[in-house]
Amino acid sequence: MSDLRIDAASVADLPTVLDFWKVAAEGASISDDLPGVERLHVRDPDALLLARRDGELVGTVIAGFDGWRCHLYRLAVHPEHRRQGIGAALLSAAEERFSALGGRRADAMVLDGNTPAHGAWQAGGYHPEDHWTRWVKPLNG
């Protein structure tokens, strides 16, 4: 896996990332648009990590830290590159980022219905918490 390179996305990468998620990510988020990822990049330019092999985008993860909690979103590996350790490498890079920022625990947004992803998260040492549920409210503007 020495040909795998992981680093933060640039502004120029953002449209490519959005196209990538249409192929590689399960489900869609309210923030899966150019203004959404641009806001992320302005707020924390190192949060969106990209995995490339031979210059081709093969995986992503958002490793966001708000000063209190470490949040993982959009762990996605291109279907043709799965089961090659890319997801594990992205999680490791995210966890290194969190440790460097002083984070103490990472949590991940994982769709209940995305059962193929559950094994990858479990292999990375993550598990669901049964004692709480995420509550959401869409905001306008």
C-alpha positions in Angstrom: 0.0 0.0 0.0 3.0 2.3 -0.3 1.5 3.9 -3.4 -1.4 5.3 -1.3 -1.1 9.0 -0.3 -3.4 10.6 2.2 -3.6 14.4 2.6 -6.0 17.2 3.1 -8.2 18.3 0.2 -7.6 21.6 -1.6 -10.3 23.9 -2.8 -9.7 22.6 -6.3 -10.5 19.1 -5.1 -14.0 19.9 -3.8 -16.0 19.4 -7.0 -14.2 16.1 -7.6 -15.0 15.0 -4.0 -18.7 15.7 -4.5 -18.7 13.6 -7.7 -16.7 10.8 -5.9 -19.3 10.6 -3.1 -22.1 10.0 -5.7 -20.2 6.8 -6.6 -18.5 5.8 -3.4 -20.6 7.0 -0.5 -23.8 5.5 0.9 -26.7 8.0 1.2 -26.6 11.7 0.9 -26.2 14.5 3.4 -27.9 17.9 3.4 -24.3 19.4 3.1 -23.4 17.4 0.0 -23.1 20.4 -2.2 -20.3 22.8 -3.2 -21.3 25.5 -0.6 -21.4 22.8 2.1 -17.9 21.5 1.5 -16.6 25.0 0.8 -17.8 26.0 4.3 -16.1 23.0 5.8 -12.8 23.8 4.0 -12.9 27.4 5.1 -13.7 26.5 8.7 -11.1 23.6 8.9 -9.0 23.2 5.8 -7.4 20.0 7.1 -10.6 18.1 8.0 -11.4 16.6 4.6 -8.8 13.9 4.0 -8.3 12.3 0.6 -6.7 9.0 -0.2 -5.1 8.8 -3.7 -3.5 6.0 -5.5 -1.4 7.0 -8.6 -3.1 10.4 -8.5 -6.6 8.9 -8.6 -9.0 9.7 -5.7 -9.9 6.3 -4.1 -11.2 7.4 -0.6 -12.3 10.1 1.7 -13.0 10.8 5.3 -14.0 14.0 7.1 -12.2 14.2 10.4 -13.8 17.2 12.1 -12.8 18.4 15.6 -14.8 21.2 17.3 -12.5 21.5 20.3 -14.7 19.2 22.3 -15.4 16.1 20.2 -13.8 14.3 17.3 -16.4 13.5 14.5 -15.9 11.2 11.5 -18.1 11.6 8.4 -18.1 10.5 4.8 -15.7 7.5 5.1 -16.0 6.3 1.6 -13.8 4.1 -0.6 -14.4 3.7 -4.3 -16.1 0.3 -5.0 -13.3 -0.8 -7.2 -10.7 -0.2 -4.5 -12.5 -1.7 -1.4 -11.0 -4.3 0.8 -7.5 -3.1 0.2 -6.9 -1.3 3.5 -7.8 2.2 2.2 -10.6 2.7 4.8 -8.3 1.6 7.6 -5.5 4.0 6.4 -8.0 6.9 6.3 -9.2 6.1 9.8 -5.6 5.9 11.0 -4.9 9.3 9.4 -8.0 10.8 11.0 -7.1 9.4 14.4 -3.6 10.8 14.2 -5.1 14.2 13.4 -7.4 14.0 16.4 -4.6 12.9 18.7 -2.4 15.9 17.5 -5.3 18.2 18.2 -5.8 16.8 21.7 -9.0 14.8 20.9 -9.9 12.0 23.4 -12.6 10.0 21.6 -13.8 9.8 18.0 -17.4 9.2 17.0 -18.7 8.3 13.6 -21.9 8.8 11.7 -22.7 5.4 10.2 -26.0 4.7 8.5 -27.9 1.8 10.3 -28.8 0.4 6.9 -25.3 0.4 5.5 -24.4 -3.0 6.9 -21.4 -3.6 4.6 -19.8 -0.6 6.3 -20.5 -1.9 9.8 -17.7 -4.5 9.5 -15.2 -1.9 8.4 -16.0 0.3 11.4 -15.9 -2.7 13.8 -12.5 -3.7 12.4 -11.3 -0.2 13.2 -12.3 -0.6 16.8 -15.6 1.4 16.6 -19.0 0.2 18.0 -22.5 1.6 18.2 -23.7 3.2 21.4 -27.1 1.9 22.4 -28.0 4.4 25.0 -28.5 7.5 22.8 -30.0 8.5 19.5 -29.0 11.4 17.3 -31.7 14.1 17.1 -31.6 16.5 14.2 -33.4 19.7 13.0 -32.7 21.1 9.5 -31.8 24.8 9.6 -32.9 27.3 7.0 -30.3 29.7 5.6 
